[in-house]
Amino acid sequence: MCPDGTEPEAPRAPLYCSNCGTRLLPGSNFCTACGMPQRTGTMPPWPMPFYFPPAPRLNTAREIVMAFGTYGSVALAVLMALNVGIAVWGIDLVWPHLDKHIYLFVITPFIVNFAELGGSAFFAYYIVLVAAIASSFAWLIYKSLPALKDELQVRQPQGGHSPLYITATMLFAVLTFNIAYYFIIQAFGVSTTTPSFETRELWQLIYGFAHASVWEEVASRVLLIGVPLLLIDLLLRMKDPGRGMRRLSNYVLGGGFAIGRKEAFLMVFSSLMFGAAHMFSWDLFKILPAAAAGLAFAYLYLKLGLYASIMFHFATDFLTVPLQVWPDYLLVTAAVGLMLLVWLAIGAPYMLLYFSKGAGWLLGRRIWPDVPREGPGPSHVPSPLYAVPAAMYYPAPNVPPAPYAGGPAVRFEDPQGYVCKNCGNREAAYTEGRLVCTRCGARR
């Protein structure tokens, strides 16, 4: 009973998501940003002219890890910008070596050369590589800016994390996995063979790493994932003429694919081919870490686009190139070494997180630590700065919340283990109060 003799209002939908803090539409049962099911809340026990929405703050382990991931991503972007400059500078280093040549190849998984580039073609090809790397970096930063504003304030972006954050944290996870893997095999006395990078000239290192960053992504991702997906969809369309298809550019440049059965199969297939191809220039020990990196490359290619997988590959291969460019500068050595140590530490929780995401995809449900945080929203201290009229959010007494009136659906992936019973898709949109499969349109 309230002080004025009236009964308190019935529970209503909360105003803000308990997981990510996004403002909810009236009557929402799910968060349109992260897909978290929402518990009901209650109005204050007496009439209040104002409601104080929560002011998010850094108060959970998940948010602390996100903060380290965000600022680690920014540091990686700075190093990538420096390495892009080195690649551009490499044009002057390559120019005097027009007597050299390079091969274009396909992976079977044997390396099969099909074209030899020498002379002016050798130099022009390097210009193409630099242009591809520079444009991929510029597009990565451009696509990341909207979400990066929230990430720098340790807030979950409404449209999902930025491409820079996803690419960088996956890179940190792969680096940590590689270091752990090498320590384990060395503990068992396994000797490893690596290419003799130290005997190569600086221009050869820069040219070779640029070639690997771009052409290996074309050979492994476009030719082993994009082209097969195009052929599969063409065959399916022949059987069902009404079936829609993506534009040709999507199959070449990637991006926007849902991870279904055929996409998952091609991800694994291309990563195994990519790992096996490294056996010929490295050793058998290289297959597993290269295949693990190949899975990350394939995921980025399908979800974000070819530019993201190129930048992941570029960041990995050029990681220590500044040490070759400035070998006598102690400050450069210390800065790169410190960043590597920090990224390896950051990579440990993200390795666990991405492993749980993959395992959860196979099981059809989220597993720890990928399960969103439950419970009340972030703690806060009421302040007039945040005060807004309660009537703006709560309907009149005894009036049920208005249903979602439609409008553009907000897509989110794998909401609490969502699996379409009709086609097995794991992407849904929450629209008009129901979950709608983004592939076949089935409602739940």
C-alpha positions as CSV (number, residue, x, y, z in Angstrom):
1,M,0.0,0.0,0.0
2,C,1.4,3.4,-1.0
3,P,1.3,6.4,1.4
4,D,-1.6,7.9,-0.6
5,G,-3.7,4.7,-0.1
6,T,-3.3,3.4,-3.6
7,E,-1.9,0.0,-4.7
8,P,1.5,0.0,-6.2
9,E,1.6,-0.5,-10.0
10,A,2.0,-4.0,-11.5
11,P,5.5,-5.0,-12.7
12,R,6.4,-3.5,-16.0
13,A,9.2,-4.0,-18.5
14,P,12.5,-2.3,-17.4
15,L,13.7,0.8,-19.0
16,Y,17.3,-0.2,-19.6
17,C,18.8,-3.6,-20.5
18,S,20.2,-5.3,-17.5
19,N,23.1,-6.6,-19.6
20,C,24.3,-3.7,-21.8
21,G,22.4,-0.7,-20.5
22,T,20.6,0.0,-23.8
23,R,17.3,2.0,-23.5
24,L,14.4,-0.4,-24.2
25,L,11.1,0.2,-26.1
26,P,8.0,0.0,-24.0
27,G,6.9,-3.6,-23.5
28,S,10.2,-5.1,-24.8
29,N,10.8,-8.7,-23.7
30,F,14.3,-8.7,-25.3
31,C,17.0,-6.1,-25.7
32,T,17.3,-5.0,-29.3
33,A,21.0,-4.5,-29.0
34,C,22.3,-7.7,-27.3
35,G,19.2,-10.0,-27.3
36,M,19.2,-10.4,-23.5
37,P,15.7,-11.5,-22.1
38,Q,14.5,-8.8,-19.8
39,R,13.0,-9.2,-16.3
40,T,10.1,-7.1,-15.2
41,G,10.5,-4.2,-12.8
42,T,8.2,-2.3,-10.6
43,M,7.3,1.4,-10.2
44,P,8.5,3.1,-7.0
45,P,6.1,2.4,-4.1
46,W,4.8,6.0,-4.2
47,P,4.3,8.5,-7.0
48,M,7.6,10.1,-8.1
49,P,8.0,12.9,-10.6
50,F,11.3,11.7,-11.8
51,Y,13.1,8.4,-12.5
52,F,16.9,8.2,-12.4
53,P,18.2,6.0,-15.1
54,P,21.5,4.1,-14.4
55,A,24.8,5.7,-15.1
56,P,27.0,2.8,-16.2
57,R,30.3,2.4,-14.5
58,L,33.2,0.0,-14.6
59,N,32.1,-2.6,-12.1
60,T,32.4,-6.1,-13.5
61,A,35.3,-8.4,-14.7
62,R,33.6,-8.4,-18.2
63,E,33.8,-4.6,-18.4
64,I,37.4,-4.6,-17.2
65,V,38.4,-7.1,-19.9
66,M,36.5,-5.0,-22.5
67,A,38.4,-1.9,-21.4
68,F,41.7,-3.6,-21.8
69,G,40.6,-5.0,-25.2
70,T,39.5,-1.6,-26.4
71,Y,42.6,0.3,-25.5
72,G,44.8,-2.6,-26.6
73,S,43.0,-2.3,-30.0
74,V,43.8,1.4,-30.2
75,A,47.5,0.6,-29.5
76,L,47.4,-2.0,-32.3
77,A,45.8,0.5,-34.7
78,V,48.7,2.8,-34.0
79,L,51.2,0.1,-34.7
80,M,49.3,-0.9,-37.9
81,A,49.4,2.8,-39.0
82,L,53.2,2.8,-38.5
83,N,53.5,-0.5,-40.5
84,V,51.3,0.9,-43.3
85,G,53.8,3.8,-43.5
86,I,56.7,1.2,-43.7
87,A,54.9,-0.6,-46.5
88,V,54.6,2.6,-48.4
89,W,58.2,3.5,-47.7
90,G,59.1,0.0,-49.1
91,I,58.2,1.2,-52.6
92,D,61.5,3.0,-52.7
93,L,63.3,-0.1,-51.4
94,V,61.7,-2.4,-54.0
95,W,62.3,-0.1,-57.0
96,P,66.0,-1.0,-57.5
97,H,65.2,-4.8,-57.6
98,L,63.3,-5.1,-60.9
99,D,65.5,-8.1,-61.8
100,K,63.6,-10.2,-59.1
101,H,60.4,-12.1,-59.5
102,I,57.5,-13.4,-57.4
103,Y,54.9,-16.2,-58.0
104,L,51.1,-16.1,-57.6
105,F,49.8,-19.5,-56.4
106,V,46.7,-21.5,-55.3
107,I,46.5,-23.8,-52.3
108,T,45.5,-27.5,-53.0
109,P,47.0,-27.8,-50.1
110,F,50.2,-28.0,-52.0
111,I,51.5,-24.6,-53.2
112,V,50.8,-24.5,-57.0
113,N,52.3,-21.6,-58.8
114,F,50.4,-20.4,-61.8
115,A,51.9,-17.0,-62.7
116,E,55.4,-15.4,-62.4
117,L,55.8,-11.7,-62.1
118,G,59.1,-10.1,-62.9
119,G,60.5,-6.7,-64.1
120,S,58.0,-3.9,-64.1
121,A,55.2,-6.4,-63.3
122,F,57.1,-7.3,-60.1
123,F,57.2,-3.6,-59.1
124,A,53.6,-2.9,-60.1
125,Y,52.3,-5.8,-58.1
126,Y,53.9,-4.4,-55.0
127,I,52.1,-1.1,-55.6
128,V,48.9,-3.1,-55.8
129,L,49.7,-4.8,-52.5
130,V,50.4,-1.5,-50.8
131,A,47.2,0.0,-52.1
132,A,45.2,-3.0,-50.9
133,I,46.7,-2.8,-47.4
134,A,46.4,1.0,-47.1
135,S,42.7,1.0,-48.3
136,S,41.9,-1.9,-46.0
137,F,43.3,-0.1,-43.0
138,A,41.5,3.1,-43.9
139,W,38.2,1.2,-44.3
140,L,38.8,-0.6,-41.0
141,I,39.2,2.7,-39.1
142,Y,36.3,4.3,-40.9
143,K,33.9,1.4,-40.1
144,S,35.1,1.4,-36.5
145,L,34.6,5.0,-35.6
146,P,30.9,5.0,-34.7
147,A,31.2,2.0,-32.2
148,L,34.7,3.1,-31.0
149,K,33.1,6.2,-29.3
150,D,31.1,3.9,-27.0
151,E,34.0,1.4,-26.5
152,L,36.4,4.1,-25.3
153,Q,33.8,4.9,-22.6
154,V,33.6,1.1,-21.8
155,R,30.0,0.9,-23.0
156,Q,28.6,-1.9,-25.1
157,P,27.9,-0.4,-28.6
158,Q,24.3,-0.8,-29.6
159,G,25.2,-2.1,-33.1
160,G,27.9,-4.5,-31.8
161,H,31.6,-4.0,-31.4
162,S,33.7,-2.2,-33.9
163,P,35.6,-4.1,-36.6
164,L,38.9,-2.8,-35.0
165,Y,37.9,-4.3,-31.6
166,I,36.9,-7.6,-33.1
167,T,40.0,-7.9,-35.3
168,A,42.4,-6.9,-32.6
169,T,40.9,-9.1,-29.8
170,M,40.9,-12.1,-32.1
171,L,44.5,-11.3,-32.9
172,F,45.4,-11.1,-29.2
173,A,43.7,-14.5,-28.7
174,V,45.5,-16.1,-31.5
175,L,48.9,-14.7,-30.4
176,T,48.3,-16.1,-26.9
177,F,47.3,-19.5,-28.3
178,N,50.4,-19.6,-30.4
179,I,52.8,-18.8,-27.5
180,A,51.1,-21.4,-25.3
181,Y,51.3,-24.0,-28.1
182,Y,55.0,-23.4,-28.7
183,F,55.8,-23.7,-25.0
184,I,53.9,-26.9,-24.8
185,I,55.6,-28.6,-27.8
186,Q,59.0,-27.4,-26.6
187,A,58.3,-28.9,-23.2
188,F,57.9,-32.2,-24.9
189,G,61.2,-31.8,-26.7
190,V,59.8,-31.1,-30.2
191,S,62.3,-29.2,-32.4
192,T,60.8,-26.6,-34.8
193,T,62.0,-25.4,-38.1
194,T,61.3,-21.9,-39.2
195,P,62.1,-20.0,-42.4
196,S,65.4,-18.0,-42.3
197,F,63.9,-14.5,-42.1
198,E,67.1,-13.2,-40.6
199,T,69.1,-13.8,-43.8
200,R,66.7,-11.8,-45.9
201,E,67.2,-8.2,-46.8
202,L,64.7,-5.6,-45.4
203,W,63.0,-5.0,-48.8
204,Q,62.5,-8.8,-49.2
205,L,60.9,-9.0,-45.7
206,I,58.5,-6.1,-46.4
207,Y,57.6,-7.4,-49.9
208,G,57.1,-11.0,-48.7
209,F,54.9,-10.0,-45.8
210,A,52.8,-7.7,-47.9
211,H,52.4,-10.5,-50.5
212,A,51.3,-12.9,-47.8
213,S,48.9,-10.4,-46.2
214,V,47.0,-9.9,-49.4
215,W,47.5,-12.8,-51.7
216,E,47.2,-15.5,-49.1
217,E,43.8,-14.0,-48.1
218,V,42.7,-14.1,-51.7
219,A,43.9,-17.7,-52.3
220,S,42.6,-19.0,-48.9
221,R,39.4,-17.0,-48.3
222,V,38.1,-15.7,-51.7
223,L,39.0,-18.9,-53.6
224,L,38.2,-21.4,-50.9
225,I,35.2,-19.8,-49.2
226,G,33.7,-17.0,-51.4
227,V,33.8,-18.8,-54.7
228,P,32.4,-22.1,-53.3
229,L,29.6,-20.2,-51.6
230,L,28.8,-18.6,-54.9
231,L,28.6,-21.9,-56.7
232,I,26.5,-23.5,-53.9
233,D,24.0,-20.6,-54.0
234,L,23.8,-20.8,-57.8
235,L,23.0,-24.5,-57.6
236,L,20.4,-23.9,-54.9
237,R,18.9,-21.2,-57.0
238,M,18.6,-23.5,-60.0
239,K,16.5,-25.8,-57.9
240,D,14.5,-22.9,-56.4
241,P,14.4,-19.9,-58.9
242,G,12.7,-17.8,-56.2
243,R,15.6,-18.1,-53.9
244,G,17.5,-14.8,-53.3
245,M,21.3,-14.4,-53.7
246,R,23.8,-11.9,-52.5
247,R,25.6,-9.6,-54.9
248,L,28.7,-10.9,-56.6
249,S,30.8,-8.4,-54.7
250,N,29.7,-10.0,-51.4
251,Y,31.2,-13.3,-52.5
252,V,34.5,-11.7,-53.5
253,L,34.9,-9.1,-50.8
254,G,33.0,-11.0,-48.1
255,G,31.1,-9.6,-45.2
256,G,27.5,-9.9,-44.0
257,F,27.3,-13.7,-44.0
258,A,25.5,-15.7,-41.3
259,I,27.5,-18.7,-40.1
260,G,25.3,-21.6,-41.2
261,R,26.3,-25.2,-42.0
262,K,27.9,-24.5,-45.4
263,E,29.7,-21.5,-44.1
264,A,31.0,-23.4,-41.1
265,F,32.2,-26.3,-43.3
266,L,34.0,-23.9,-45.6
267,M,35.6,-22.1,-42.7
268,V,37.0,-25.3,-41.3
269,F,38.0,-26.5,-44.8
270,S,39.9,-23.3,-45.7
271,S,41.6,-23.1,-42.4
272,L,42.9,-26.7,-42.7
273,M,44.1,-26.1,-46.2
274,F,45.8,-22.9,-45.0
275,G,47.4,-24.7,-42.1
276,A,48.6,-27.6,-44.3
277,A,50.1,-25.2,-46.9
278,H,52.5,-23.8,-44.2
279,M,53.9,-27.3,-43.7
280,F,56.1,-26.9,-46.8
281,S,57.9,-23.7,-45.7
282,W,57.8,-24.3,-42.0
283,D,57.3,-27.7,-40.5
284,L,54.5,-30.1,-39.3
285,F,54.3,-28.2,-36.0
286,K,53.0,-25.1,-37.9
287,I,49.8,-26.8,-39.1
288,L,47.8,-26.3,-35.9
289,P,48.6,-22.7,-35.1
290,A,48.2,-21.7,-38.8
291,A,44.8,-23.5,-38.9
292,A,43.7,-21.7,-35.8
293,A,44.6,-18.4,-37.3
294,G,42.9,-19.5,-40.5
295,L,39.6,-19.9,-38.6
296,A,39.9,-16.4,-37.3
297,F,40.7,-15.1,-40.9
298,A,37.7,-17.0,-42.3
299,Y,35.3,-15.7,-39.6
300,L,36.4,-12.1,-40.2
301,Y,36.1,-12.6,-44.0
302,L,32.5,-13.9,-43.7
303,K,31.3,-11.5,-41.0
304,L,33.2,-8.3,-41.7
305,G,34.8,-8.6,-45.1
306,L,38.1,-9.3,-46.9
307,Y,39.5,-6.0,-45.6
308,A,39.3,-7.3,-42.0
309,S,41.1,-10.6,-42.7
310,I,43.8,-8.7,-44.7
311,M,44.4,-6.4,-41.7
312,F,44.5,-9.3,-39.3
313,H,47.1,-11.0,-41.5
314,F,49.0,-7.8,-42.1
315,A,49.1,-7.0,-38.3
316,T,50.4,-10.5,-37.6
317,D,53.1,-10.6,-40.2
318,F,54.3,-7.0,-39.7
319,L,54.2,-7.2,-35.9
320,T,58.0,-7.0,-35.4
321,V,58.9,-5.3,-38.7
322,P,59.7,-2.0,-36.9
323,L,62.4,-3.9,-35.1
324,Q,64.0,-4.7,-38.4
325,V,63.6,-1.1,-39.7
326,W,65.1,0.5,-36.5
327,P,67.2,-2.2,-35.0
328,D,69.4,0.2,-33.0
329,Y,66.6,2.2,-31.4
330,L,66.1,0.9,-27.9
331,L,62.8,2.9,-27.5
332,V,61.2,1.1,-30.5
333,T,62.4,-2.3,-29.2
334,A,61.0,-1.5,-25.7
335,A,57.7,-0.2,-27.0
336,V,57.0,-3.2,-29.3
337,G,58.1,-5.6,-26.6
338,L,55.9,-4.0,-24.0
339,M,52.9,-4.0,-26.3
340,L,53.4,-7.7,-27.1
341,L,53.5,-8.6,-23.4
342,V,50.3,-6.6,-22.7
343,W,48.5,-8.1,-25.8
344,L,49.5,-11.6,-24.7
345,A,48.0,-10.9,-21.3
346,I,44.8,-9.5,-22.8
347,G,44.6,-12.4,-25.2
348,A,44.2,-15.0,-22.5
349,P,40.6,-14.1,-21.5
350,Y,39.7,-13.5,-25.1
351,M,41.0,-16.9,-26.1
352,L,38.7,-18.4,-23.6
353,L,35.8,-16.2,-24.7
354,Y,36.2,-17.0,-28.4
355,F,36.6,-20.7,-27.7
356,S,33.4,-20.6,-25.7
357,K,31.6,-18.9,-28.6
358,G,32.7,-21.6,-31.0
359,A,31.8,-24.4,-28.6
360,G,28.4,-22.6,-27.9
361,W,27.7,-22.5,-31.6
362,L,28.3,-26.2,-31.9
363,L,26.1,-26.9,-28.9
364,G,23.4,-24.5,-29.9
365,R,23.5,-22.5,-26.7
366,R,25.7,-20.0,-24.9
367,I,28.2,-21.3,-22.4
368,W,30.4,-19.6,-19.9
369,P,32.1,-17.1,-20.2
370,D,29.9,-16.0,-23.2
371,V,26.7,-16.0,-21.1
372,P,25.7,-12.4,-20.6
373,R,25.6,-11.0,-17.1
374,E,22.3,-11.2,-15.3
375,G,20.8,-9.3,-12.5
376,P,20.1,-5.6,-12.0
377,G,21.6,-3.0,-14.2
378,P,24.8,-1.1,-13.5
379,S,24.9,0.5,-10.1
380,H,24.4,4.3,-10.0
381,V,24.0,7.3,-7.8
382,P,20.9,9.3,-8.4
383,S,21.6,12.8,-9.6
384,P,19.5,15.6,-11.1
385,L,21.8,15.4,-14.0
386,Y,20.2,12.1,-15.1
387,A,16.7,12.9,-14.0
388,V,13.9,12.6,-16.6
389,P,10.2,12.7,-16.2
390,A,8.9,9.2,-15.3
391,A,5.8,9.7,-17.5
392,M,8.1,9.7,-20.5
393,Y,8.8,6.0,-19.9
394,Y,5.9,4.6,-17.9
395,P,2.4,4.4,-19.3
396,A,-0.6,5.5,-17.3
397,P,-1.8,3.1,-14.4
398,N,-3.8,0.0,-15.4
399,V,-2.8,0.5,-19.1
400,P,-0.7,-2.4,-20.5
401,P,2.5,-1.4,-22.2
402,A,2.1,-0.7,-25.9
403,P,3.4,-3.5,-28.2
404,Y,6.3,-2.8,-30.5
405,A,4.7,-1.0,-33.5
406,G,7.1,-2.3,-36.2
407,G,9.7,-0.5,-38.1
408,P,13.1,-1.8,-39.1
409,A,14.1,-5.0,-37.4
410,V,17.2,-4.9,-35.3
411,R,19.5,-7.9,-36.0
412,F,21.4,-9.7,-33.4
413,E,23.3,-12.9,-33.5
414,D,22.7,-16.0,-31.4
415,P,20.3,-14.5,-28.8
416,Q,20.4,-16.8,-25.8
417,G,21.1,-19.8,-28.0
418,Y,18.5,-19.0,-30.7
419,V,18.2,-21.7,-33.4
420,C,15.6,-21.5,-36.1
421,K,13.6,-24.8,-36.1
422,N,13.0,-24.4,-39.8
423,C,16.5,-23.9,-41.3
424,G,18.9,-24.0,-38.4
425,N,20.0,-20.4,-38.7
426,R,21.4,-18.7,-35.6
427,E,20.6,-15.1,-36.5
428,A,17.3,-13.5,-35.6
429,A,15.7,-10.1,-35.6
430,Y,13.3,-8.9,-32.9
431,T,10.4,-7.3,-34.6
432,E,6.7,-6.8,-33.6
433,G,7.3,-8.6,-30.4
434,R,8.7,-11.8,-31.9
435,L,11.9,-13.4,-33.0
436,V,12.2,-13.6,-36.8
437,C,14.8,-15.8,-38.6
438,T,16.9,-13.6,-40.8
439,R,17.3,-16.4,-43.4
440,C,13.9,-18.0,-43.9
441,G,11.6,-15.5,-42.0
442,A,10.2,-18.1,-39.6
443,R,8.7,-16.5,-36.5
444,R,8.9,-17.6,-32.9
